[in-house]
Amino acid sequence: MGYVMKQVFHRFARDESGTATVEFVLWLPMVMLAFGLTVDVSMIFHSQSQVLRIVQDANRNASIGRLRTPAETEDYVEARLQAASSGAHATSSISAGVISTTVTYPARDFQIVGFFSQFNDLQITVNSEHLLEDWGA
């Protein structure tokens, strides 16, 4: 009986038919965290480009006279961002013939996976300036 148990134990010790599963189980959480980080950071960068386009559109509309005051420009931007980020805040000013608009919004509004709580307090700022056109000249 002892000899049979010894053979079974040696066969078990030399058997490698589960090593891939063990490695997979060890690496899977790290791969999933890396994937989640990639998705969240990609969505934050994508949101930044979307917000920049909205700000540039608003500044262009103000430049050609469709939006007459900085307050109208701020309202234009915030209305277009309302569906995506309720925490977005726009400030706009006109100085020396240039309209400047800055939007600040929380990054957490654009996270999908949300594994990393460090992004919850992150504020993204997007700024754009546009030269006002002089239609009266």
HUBELVEN-V126413 format. One record per residue. N is the residue number from 1. RES is the residue in one letter. SS is DSSP state (H for helix, E for strand, L for the rest). PHI is phi as a letter, one per 30 degrees, with the letter a starting at -180 (none if undefined). OMEGA is omega in degrees with one decimal (none if undefined). Layout:
BEGIN
N	RES	SS	PHI	OMEGA
N	RES	SS	PHI	OMEGA
END
This chain:
BEGIN
1	M	L	none	-179.8
2	G	H	d	179.7
3	Y	H	d	179.8
4	V	H	d	178.9
5	M	H	d	179.2
6	K	H	d	177.6
7	Q	H	d	179.0
8	V	H	d	179.4
9	F	H	d	178.7
10	H	H	d	178.2
11	R	H	d	178.8
12	F	H	d	-178.0
13	A	H	d	-179.0
14	R	H	d	-177.6
15	D	L	d	-178.8
16	E	L	c	-174.1
17	S	L	d	175.0
18	G	L	a	-175.7
19	T	H	d	179.1
20	A	H	d	179.3
21	T	H	d	179.6
22	V	H	d	178.8
23	E	H	d	178.0
24	F	H	d	-179.2
25	V	H	d	179.0
26	L	H	d	-175.9
27	W	H	d	-175.3
28	L	H	e	179.8
29	P	H	d	-179.8
30	M	H	d	178.0
31	V	H	d	179.6
32	M	H	d	176.3
33	L	H	d	178.2
34	A	H	d	177.8
35	F	H	d	178.7
36	G	H	d	177.3
37	L	H	d	179.4
38	T	H	d	-180.0
39	V	H	d	-178.2
40	D	H	d	-179.9
41	V	H	d	177.7
42	S	H	d	179.7
43	M	H	d	177.6
44	I	H	d	177.8
45	F	H	d	177.9
46	H	H	d	178.9
47	S	H	d	179.3
48	Q	H	d	178.9
49	S	H	d	176.3
50	Q	H	d	179.9
51	V	H	d	178.0
52	L	H	d	179.6
53	R	H	d	178.1
54	I	H	d	179.3
55	V	H	d	178.1
56	Q	H	d	176.2
57	D	H	d	179.6
58	A	H	d	179.5
59	N	H	d	177.5
60	R	H	d	177.7
61	N	H	d	176.5
62	A	H	d	-178.8
63	S	H	d	-177.2
64	I	L	c	173.3
65	G	L	j	177.2
66	R	L	d	174.2
67	L	L	c	-168.7
68	R	L	c	-176.8
69	T	L	b	174.0
70	P	H	e	179.3
71	A	H	d	176.8
72	E	H	d	178.5
73	T	H	d	177.9
74	E	H	d	179.1
75	D	H	d	178.3
76	Y	H	e	-178.5
77	V	H	d	-176.6
78	E	H	d	178.1
79	A	H	d	-179.8
80	R	H	d	178.9
81	L	H	c	-174.2
82	Q	L	e	-177.9
83	A	L	d	-176.6
84	A	L	d	-176.0
85	S	L	b	179.2
86	S	L	d	-179.2
87	G	L	c	-178.9
88	A	L	d	179.7
89	H	E	b	-178.8
90	A	E	c	171.5
91	T	E	b	-176.4
92	S	E	b	177.6
93	S	E	b	176.4
94	I	E	c	-178.9
95	S	E	b	176.5
96	A	L	h	176.9
97	G	L	i	179.7
98	V	E	b	173.4
99	I	E	c	-179.3
100	S	E	b	179.7
101	T	E	b	178.2
102	T	E	b	178.0
103	V	E	b	174.9
104	T	E	b	-179.8
105	Y	E	b	-179.8
106	P	E	d	179.5
107	A	H	d	-177.7
108	R	H	d	178.9
109	D	H	d	-176.0
110	F	H	c	176.3
111	Q	L	d	176.3
112	I	L	c	-176.5
113	V	L	d	176.6
114	G	L	i	178.2
115	F	L	d	-169.7
116	F	L	c	-177.8
117	S	H	d	178.2
118	Q	H	d	-180.0
119	F	H	d	-175.7
120	N	L	d	-179.1
121	D	L	c	-178.0
122	L	L	d	176.2
123	Q	E	c	177.9
124	I	E	c	178.4
125	T	E	b	177.9
126	V	E	b	-177.9
127	N	E	b	176.1
128	S	E	b	178.0
129	E	E	b	-178.9
130	H	E	b	179.3
131	L	E	d	178.0
132	L	L	d	178.9
133	E	L	d	-178.6
134	D	L	c	-177.4
135	W	L	d	-177.0
136	G	L	d	-175.6
137	A	L	d	none
END
